[in-house]
Amino acid sequence: MASSWATDTSALPEQDAAAGYAAARRAKLSENFAGERLVIPAGPLKVRSNDTDYRFRPHSAFAHLTGLGVDHEPDAVLVMEPTDDGAGEKGSNHVSTLYFAPMAGRDSSDFYLNSRSGEFWVGPRPTLSSLAARTGLPTDSLDQLEMAITKNSGPQALGGIRIRLVRDVDLNMDALVDTSRINTGQDLEASDAMDTELSEFVSEIRLVKDEYEIAELRKSVAATINGFEDVVRSLDEAMAHQRGERVVEGAFFARARLEGNELGYDTIAASGNNATILHWIRNTGSVNDGEVLLLDAGVEADSLYTADITRSLPVSGTYTDVQRKVYQAVLDAADAAFAAVKPGLKFRDLHLIATRVLAERLSEWGILPVSVDEAMSQEGQHHRRWMPHGTSHHLGLDVHDCAQARAELYLDAELKEGMVFTIEPGLYFKDEDLAIPEEYRGLGVRIEDDILVTTDGAENLSAALPRNPDEVEAWMAKLRG
């Protein structure tokens, strides 16, 4: 079994396009945590059932700091070792090493016996030298990782090196680092606080996207728009199936796998009253003539950057008068928020701008039980019965990106050029809601676009997907022939 296999003689790959950007990100991390050892795991494989695993996706902090995207190295760990100031990688305060399990040689029993890592089972894996060439990082075997993490560790007062870890990614790394801390007399409660600071920072450095990230987001948006077109073409089939929402979900998923790595998140394919359920991902319902289909979906590119777009589409191809009225209100709210975007605006103001438009419309329709000003007050919030979620969230490697960032750098922060986030107001009128006229019930509408802050305003990255109701109807008619 271990003989007569050809030797791999392939040349080393070129450096990845993301490598230089990843090095700059590591430099920011190094500047903030000089003198400390930083441990960023990719995470392990996760069992789906018995002896089968989910497709591997590295933790977003690991992907951001190495530039690696799809299906690379479960159990890998990035270790940033402190050096003298300015003596590290590209003049930083650290030398970074990527630890992972290199491919077992074809003369190894793992080649044909290990169903998780054997090339016979899962295909080729990168070697230490090939991944070093791609990332620009020194690499070493996982066999050396324990020593790299624990050597000279301890309280700084005793001359040791203090460790920070991105926790809850790899339980083995949590245990290894905590054991080292216990053995060297470090206070675990204080260490947990240090780890939290690291998790916050690796989230916060993603708040402003670099050129590579913006280009990857454009790719994921373009693929997502193609997926929305596929869904429209599938509507007749969806209407004919008892679980038409699954037809819609499947049409989009096929595009995501064709053009990208995966879905950025579980697709919401919600028709009729299901569209009033904010996170409806069962997608077991029918798709019926006369309903509005709320499709919230995003393609995750091979680089792991994801789009997040929502459109509310008339299944028949034409909005009814009530559907159009509600749709237009949501569109006006989205447009008002978009028009306000510019550097210096508070992130949380986007929500206030959009929801005031919705509250005004609800008041005009006789639905809002109090004045608009009372509803918009901190004590009021009556409009939240029909718009309970936030209007915006950051977007990038995670669909809800930068989620560990401190509030003062996220919700309370001013917008900066290079930030990417969604604008997604909605109105949700449930069948069982007796506080509204019957004509509105069973209708959910959300419109969501991906927004890039520019020097003096904003760019709608998903503008190529029709938003105006007349344009939506014309677009659908063209696609359905």
Secondary structure, 3 states (H helix, E strand, C coil): CCCCCCCCCCCCCCCCCCHHHHHHHHHHHHHHCCCEEEEEECCCCCEEECCEECCCCCCHHHHHHHCCCCCCCCCCEEEEEECCCCCCHHHCCEEEEEEECCCCCCCCCHHHHCCCCCHHHHCCCCCHHHHHHHHCCCEEEHHHHHHHHHCCECCHHHCCEEEEECCCCCHHHHHHHHHHHHHCCCCHHHHHHHHHHHHHHHHHCCCCCCHHHHHHHHHHHHHHHHHHHHHHHCHHHHHHCCCHHHHHHHHHHHHHHHHCCEECCCCEEEEHHHHHCCCCCCCCCCCCCCCEEEEEECEECCCCCECCEEEEEECCCCCCHHHHHHHHHHHHHHHHHHHHCCCCCECCHHHHHHHHHHHHHHHHCCCCCCCHHHHHCCCCCHHHHCCCCCCCCECCCCCCCCCCCCHHHCCCCECCCCCEEEECCEEEECCCCCCCCHHHCCEEEECEEEEEECCCCEEECCCCCCCCHHHHHHHHHHHCC
